[in-house]
Amino acid sequence: MTNIAGQTVLLTGASRGIGAFIARALAKEKATVIGVARSQQGLDQLSAEVQALGGCWLGIKYDLSHIKDLPNLVDQIEQIAGHIDILINNAGIEIYKNFQDYSTLEIQSVLTINLLSGMELTRLLLPTMLRQKRGHIINIASLSAKKGNAHNSIYCASKAGLLMWSDSLRQELAGTGVNVSVICPGYICESGMFADTGIPAPTLAGTSKPTDVAIAVIQAIKQNQAEVIVNQDLITTNFTKILLAIWQIFPRFGDKFYQWIGVTKLNQKRAANQMPVVFKTIENRTIVGSKSD
Ligand SMILES: NC(=O)c1ccc[n+]([C@@H]2O[C@H](COP(=O)([O-])OP(=O)(O)OC[C@H]3O[C@@H](n4cnc5c(N)ncnc54)[C@H](OP(=O)(O)O)[C@@H]3O)[C@@H](O)[C@H]2O)c1
């Protein structure tokens, strides 16, 4: 059982949504949390909360699409806070579209934030963790990593990549003292990218609270769990695992199931509700992308 108290945790996507809940849960465990996100306001809001809950906090405003500058970010963090014990790759974005309507830059953005930034941060932090023979990488994937869904294919690909990279890395690092866990939440209500859309989840899909994800992260660290599905409750989670196993053998049964419970229709609705939004790309050129309203 790993004790989290006094450990230094680098948490991406810490400014809001699930990341804020993870930061609070880590604070209760008396960790030092280094939160990374673009919103200074979101990071500042968490600062007081984390400290009131018993944790230490350092917020760093940073856009993770700037992959080439990540070594500088890591240097800066290590100079201020020393070595990182736990890395939680939580930052994520999604863009709902028919596949042929994505621009190359939109595809790059989703893959960069959801997959490449976590890989690169891990690559930069791993040598120190290996020297110290201890560390933990936590990747926040999704149930979309286990079964794809229509009109959100890039997000699903990024999360499947995160899941399989975690699976490989866990085996590669076995016996080194550095652990790897991947968390796969289903629909999350109350806060986060899905709740923000205001569209209800399909009744039969199950929903969880952001606190459930935060609890799962804490347990995964303490018990060194390999892969954790978070979907409503234990019964729904176990039922989901059985369905996922069946869909390995009969993938089209899974497709029909998603159509039947309304996942496909929901995604169609979200793809139709995309609002154009201007965002910066990894090359720092401004382009018009899209975001669910
Ligand atoms: N909500 C769900 O239903 C659900 C389900 C399964 C998995 N997940 C996963 O859980 C994780 C957290 O999602 P969430 O629901 O909390 O989403 P969210 O509310 O949209 O928060 C996303 C976080 O990522 C940060 N972020 C996005 N782009 C960034 C960038 N370029 N640079 C730095 N930070 C960036 C955001 O901060 P700034 O905007 O301030 O930069 C924010 O803190 C994601 O990986 C998501 O895929 C969510």
The ligand as an SDF file (V2000), in Angstrom:
LIG
                    3D

 48 52  0  0  0  0  0  0  0  0999 V2000
  -16.2440   14.0010  -18.3520 N   0  0  0  0  0  0  0  0  0  0  0  0
  -16.4130   12.7600  -18.7830 C   0  0  0  0  0  0  0  0  0  0  0  0
  -17.5570   12.2840  -18.9460 O   0  0  0  0  0  0  0  0  0  0  0  0
  -15.2000   11.8880  -19.0400 C   0  0  0  0  0  0  0  0  0  0  0  0
  -15.4070   10.5160  -19.2710 C   0  0  0  0  0  0  0  0  0  0  0  0
  -14.3170    9.7110  -19.5200 C   0  0  0  0  0  0  0  0  0  0  0  0
  -13.0380   10.2410  -19.5230 C   0  0  0  0  0  0  0  0  0  0  0  0
  -12.8590   11.5710  -19.3010 N   0  0  0  0  0  0  0  0  0  0  0  0
  -11.4850   12.1050  -19.3230 C   0  0  0  0  0  0  0  0  0  0  0  0
  -11.2000   12.7410  -18.0960 O   0  0  0  0  0  0  0  0  0  0  0  0
  -10.2300   13.7670  -18.3120 C   0  0  0  0  0  0  0  0  0  0  0  0
  -10.7410   15.0680  -17.7060 C   0  0  0  0  0  0  0  0  0  0  0  0
  -11.9190   15.4330  -18.4150 O   0  0  0  0  0  0  0  0  0  0  0  0
  -12.9860   16.4650  -17.8680 P   0  0  0  0  0  0  0  0  0  0  0  0
  -14.3190   15.8850  -18.0740 O   0  0  0  0  0  0  0  0  0  0  0  0
  -12.6090   16.9520  -16.5400 O   0  0  0  0  0  0  0  0  0  0  0  0
  -12.8060   17.6200  -18.9650 O   0  0  0  0  0  0  0  0  0  0  0  0
  -12.8540   19.2080  -18.8340 P   0  0  0  0  0  0  0  0  0  0  0  0
  -13.7930   19.6250  -17.7690 O   0  0  0  0  0  0  0  0  0  0  0  0
  -13.0690   19.7080  -20.2060 O   0  0  0  0  0  0  0  0  0  0  0  0
  -11.3670   19.5590  -18.3380 O   0  0  0  0  0  0  0  0  0  0  0  0
  -10.2780   19.3170  -19.1790 C   0  0  0  0  0  0  0  0  0  0  0  0
   -9.0260   19.7800  -18.4830 C   0  0  0  0  0  0  0  0  0  0  0  0
   -7.9380   19.6470  -19.4250 O   0  0  0  0  0  0  0  0  0  0  0  0
   -7.2820   20.8890  -19.5250 C   0  0  0  0  0  0  0  0  0  0  0  0
   -6.7630   21.1280  -20.8650 N   0  0  0  0  0  0  0  0  0  0  0  0
   -7.4240   21.0310  -22.0450 C   0  0  0  0  0  0  0  0  0  0  0  0
   -6.6280   21.4050  -23.0590 N   0  0  0  0  0  0  0  0  0  0  0  0
   -5.4420   21.7480  -22.5170 C   0  0  0  0  0  0  0  0  0  0  0  0
   -4.2260   22.2310  -23.0360 C   0  0  0  0  0  0  0  0  0  0  0  0
   -4.0550   22.4820  -24.3560 N   0  0  0  0  0  0  0  0  0  0  0  0
   -3.2060   22.4860  -22.1850 N   0  0  0  0  0  0  0  0  0  0  0  0
   -3.3570   22.2970  -20.8540 C   0  0  0  0  0  0  0  0  0  0  0  0
   -4.4870   21.8300  -20.2970 N   0  0  0  0  0  0  0  0  0  0  0  0
   -5.5170   21.5600  -21.1210 C   0  0  0  0  0  0  0  0  0  0  0  0
   -8.3570   21.9270  -19.1850 C   0  0  0  0  0  0  0  0  0  0  0  0
   -7.7600   23.1140  -18.6780 O   0  0  0  0  0  0  0  0  0  0  0  0
   -7.7010   24.5000  -19.4700 P   0  0  0  0  0  0  0  0  0  0  0  0
   -8.8800   24.6000  -20.3620 O   0  0  0  0  0  0  0  0  0  0  0  0
   -7.6560   25.5010  -18.3560 O   0  0  0  0  0  0  0  0  0  0  0  0
   -6.4120   24.4340  -20.2180 O   0  0  0  0  0  0  0  0  0  0  0  0
   -9.1140   21.2340  -18.0640 C   0  0  0  0  0  0  0  0  0  0  0  0
   -8.4630   21.4300  -16.8320 O   0  0  0  0  0  0  0  0  0  0  0  0
  -10.0240   13.8640  -19.8220 C   0  0  0  0  0  0  0  0  0  0  0  0
   -8.8620   13.1680  -20.2010 O   0  0  0  0  0  0  0  0  0  0  0  0
  -11.2510   13.1560  -20.3840 C   0  0  0  0  0  0  0  0  0  0  0  0
  -11.0220   12.6070  -21.6450 O   0  0  0  0  0  0  0  0  0  0  0  0
  -13.9050   12.4110  -19.0590 C   0  0  0  0  0  0  0  0  0  0  0  0
  1  2  1  0
  2  3  2  0
  2  4  1  0
  4  5  1  0
  4 48  2  0
  5  6  2  0
  6  7  1  0
  7  8  2  0
  8  9  1  0
  8 48  1  0
  9 10  1  0
  9 46  1  0
 10 11  1  0
 11 12  1  0
 11 44  1  0
 12 13  1  0
 13 14  1  0
 14 15  2  0
 14 16  1  0
 14 17  1  0
 17 18  1  0
 18 19  2  0
 18 20  1  0
 18 21  1  0
 21 22  1  0
 22 23  1  0
 23 24  1  0
 23 42  1  0
 24 25  1  0
 25 26  1  0
 25 36  1  0
 26 27  1  0
 26 35  1  0
 27 28  2  0
 28 29  1  0
 29 30  1  0
 29 35  2  0
 30 31  1  0
 30 32  2  0
 32 33  1  0
 33 34  2  0
 34 35  1  0
 36 37  1  0
 36 42  1  0
 37 38  1  0
 38 39  2  0
 38 40  1  0
 38 41  1  0
 42 43  1  0
 44 45  1  0
 44 46  1  0
 46 47  1  0
M  CHG  2   8   1  16  -1
M  END
$$$$
